Amino acid sequence: MMSILELCTWLQNTQFGTAVRESTLAFPVLEGTHLLGLTFMLGPTFAFDLRLSGLAWRDQPVSKIYKSFLPLTNAGAALMVITGIILFWSEPVKCYNSTYFRLKVIALIVASLNAGIFHFGYFKTVATWDVIGSPPTRARMAGYASIVLWLFVVLAGRYTAYNL
Amino acid sequence: MLPRVPPVLFPFFEWCDASWLGQLIRGNTYMFPFIETVHIMALTILVGAVFLIDLRLLGMGLPKFTAYRMNQEFRKYMKWGLITILFTGWLLFMSEAKKCEDNDAFAPKMIMLALAIILQFTLFRKAVSVDSPSRPLWTKAVALLSLVLWFGVGAAGRAIGFV
């Protein structure tokens, strides 16, 4: 049973990981795509979270905003996950040793759980509060939490990149 | 053969670099990444909104809203996104102005940014000013140009750190 550090070291030394790390073009393009992919993933997410928190577009049904933005968010998330995995693969040991990267992963998990639990749970009752300007507390809390958690993910990601 | 910062501006860049504000931001390890994160979040909002509207102008994207309608809803966010991104961008510039003097990506980014902003306040505004289902060719051209310019600014911005 390998330790996480051993696994990271093994990943780092694979041909693929090394190739990405040493390529002049691959890393910048991947990281650039990862950052620009934020536009597709977090733009619509924040738009929905703002509605969910009752902070914006209170005259629009929650479900309408949800249906409009979700496909884009999913495509963006797929892009983030793919580029993120490859980026991690290219320098796993550095990421493992970075406190901010660990915090980023924790925040990612919590943010995803927050979204998943809400989507498959309380959101099922949306028909009863769809057109209310300020949704019920549970919905609003999920919205605020989402905004704060995703902002932290981005911040922690930047701090990781600067080796902080 | 990329555009470069004209040497006549070098004294100004050096003055910015040596300023107390530039030194302040450089002085603390966490400040630059924090300001940069705000810069990126503003980009998410500004370019995200422009992107969604451009998609509609091209006949793609979210069918429930027209480009006109989206523009009405997003205007406030695009305005504040732009203000925030310009302000944070200026702060970031102040802290590394000297590096930008001969950075291959900096001048191209500034040129594309200027063009993108001009386009935004002229043809883009015109393209989204009427709530009509028709999509004349010129509005599609404007949408395409808008996408190319804004993503170009984003890519060049990222490239500053690599060239």
Boltz contact constraints between the chains, C-beta under 6 A:
constraints:
  - contact:
      token1: [A, 28]
      token2: [B, 162]
      max_distance: 6.0
  - contact:
      token1: [A, 32]
      token2: [B, 155]
      max_distance: 6.0
  - contact:
      token1: [A, 32]
      token2: [B, 158]
      max_distance: 6.0
  - contact:
      token1: [A, 36]
      token2: [B, 154]
      max_distance: 6.0
  - contact:
      token1: [A, 38]
      token2: [B, 44]
      max_distance: 6.0
  - contact:
      token1: [A, 39]
      token2: [B, 44]
      max_distance: 6.0
  - contact:
      token1: [A, 39]
      token2: [B, 47]
      max_distance: 6.0
  - contact:
      token1: [A, 39]
      token2: [B, 48]
      max_distance: 6.0
  - contact:
      token1: [A, 42]
      token2: [B, 44]
      max_distance: 6.0
  - contact:
      token1: [A, 43]
      token2: [B, 44]
      max_distance: 6.0
  - contact:
      token1: [A, 43]
      token2: [B, 48]
      max_distance: 6.0
  - contact:
      token1: [A, 68]
      token2: [B, 62]
      max_distance: 6.0
  - contact:
      token1: [A, 68]
      token2: [B, 64]
      max_distance: 6.0
  - contact:
      token1: [A, 154]
      token2: [B, 37]
      max_distance: 6.0
  - contact:
      token1: [A, 155]
      token2: [B, 37]
      max_distance: 6.0
  - contact:
      token1: [A, 158]
      token2: [B, 33]
      max_distance: 6.0
  - contact:
      token1: [A, 158]
      token2: [B, 36]
      max_distance: 6.0
  - contact:
      token1: [A, 158]
      token2: [B, 37]
      max_distance: 6.0
  - contact:
      token1: [A, 159]
      token2: [B, 33]
      max_distance: 6.0
  - contact:
      token1: [A, 162]
      token2: [B, 33]
      max_distance: 6.0
